[in-house]
Each structure stands twice: as C-alpha cells, then as structure tokens.
Amino acid sequence: MFKGILLPLLRPMIITSLVFSFSGTVKMFESSLALTNGGPGTATKSLSMYMYDVSFTYNKIGYGSVIAIVIFLVCILGAMIINKFDVKE
C-alpha cells in the first residue's frame, strides 16, 4: 500500500521540499549572521555571507555580483539534480 499508493502521491511534495531545503541551505545568511557573525574567525561564514562582506564591507560590487551568480547556479544545479530523482513510473 505504501509503495504502490502513498509514495507516488507524496513524491511531488517530497521533491519540492528537497529543492526548497537545498536552496535554503545554500543561501543561509540570517541565522549564522545573527548567531555568530561568521565567527569564530570565519568558521561559520557561508557563501552568501562572503558575498555580503565583499560587496558592502570591501566595496567590490562586481565581485559580489559574481559570487551571487555562482550561488544562483549552484541552486539551479542542485534543483536539477534533485529533480533527476523524480522518476516517473
């Protein structure tokens, strides 16, 4: 019953949850900034925190934009990989 009925009905919700979870993890910014401010040192600095520091602390807006594009591409690539597992029977 689970394999034949319930799992196929839950598959779109599971795939959507995985995509949102992956993209939220890649773009993690607020929680690590509020809790640790990227410290100790740079141990908890994420890619989005690095983008923020480069763009607004060091005033390198172009380099920060490139980092943002890389974050976008990582999210798209991750979503595509997760969607590959959505095999239709």
Contacts in CASP RR format, 6 or more apart in sequence:
PFRMAT RR
TARGET T0000
AUTHOR 0000-0000-0000
METHOD contacts of the structure
MODEL  1
MFKGILLPLLRPMIITSLVFSFSGTVKMFESSLALTNGGPGTATKSLSMY
MYDVSFTYNKIGYGSVIAIVIFLVCILGAMIINKFDVKE
8 89 0 8 1.000
11 86 0 8 1.000
12 86 0 8 1.000
15 82 0 8 1.000
15 83 0 8 1.000
15 85 0 8 1.000
15 86 0 8 1.000
18 82 0 8 1.000
19 78 0 8 1.000
19 79 0 8 1.000
19 82 0 8 1.000
19 83 0 8 1.000
22 75 0 8 1.000
22 78 0 8 1.000
22 79 0 8 1.000
22 82 0 8 1.000
23 75 0 8 1.000
23 79 0 8 1.000
26 47 0 8 1.000
26 48 0 8 1.000
26 71 0 8 1.000
26 74 0 8 1.000
26 75 0 8 1.000
27 48 0 8 1.000
27 71 0 8 1.000
27 75 0 8 1.000
28 46 0 8 1.000
28 48 0 8 1.000
29 46 0 8 1.000
29 48 0 8 1.000
29 49 0 8 1.000
29 52 0 8 1.000
32 38 0 8 1.000
32 44 0 8 1.000
32 45 0 8 1.000
32 46 0 8 1.000
32 49 0 8 1.000
33 49 0 8 1.000
33 52 0 8 1.000
35 44 0 8 1.000
36 43 0 8 1.000
36 44 0 8 1.000
38 44 0 8 1.000
38 45 0 8 1.000
38 49 0 8 1.000
39 45 0 8 1.000
45 53 0 8 1.000
47 67 0 8 1.000
47 70 0 8 1.000
47 71 0 8 1.000
47 74 0 8 1.000
48 71 0 8 1.000
50 67 0 8 1.000
51 64 0 8 1.000
51 67 0 8 1.000
51 68 0 8 1.000
51 71 0 8 1.000
54 60 0 8 1.000
54 63 0 8 1.000
54 64 0 8 1.000
54 67 0 8 1.000
55 61 0 8 1.000
55 62 0 8 1.000
55 63 0 8 1.000
55 64 0 8 1.000
55 65 0 8 1.000
END
